[in-house]
Amino acid sequence: FRVTASSAARGSSTDTVLIEATAAGPGTHSVCLDRGLNNVGIPLSPVTTGRAFDLADLLLLTGANFLVRTRAPPGASGRFEARFPRQPQTPFALSPDRGYLLSTPASRSVTFTGWPWPVR
């Protein structure tokens, strides 16, 4: 940024100023899930143990019976893909621009802890 300061006695002076902002720490966001189907977007980039927050983490955090997402390979139509907690599967990282359909056995509140998603 360029800042100009002026006063009647001294005139004006322009200088370049660097402003840095550092977050104090991760924030939290709570999501209320109803019993049954819920469409959920991940509100924060969740804090994990040094790896990407993925499908298994979301299923564990929410207690969901299953999760559905859409996949659209390049040049193809989108397809639904269901994932279940106890089914062997290839994990996938969650994305801020996607919604996930969860089936939860009971109503509950889930708190995500993390940083704001980077702007794309």
Secondary structure, DSSP 8 states (H G I E B T S, - for coil): -EEEEEETTTEEEEEE-------SS-EEEEEEE-SEEEEEE--SEE--SSS--BHHHHHHHHT-SEEEEEE--TTS--EEEEE-TTS-----B--TT-EEEEEESS-EEEEEEEE-----
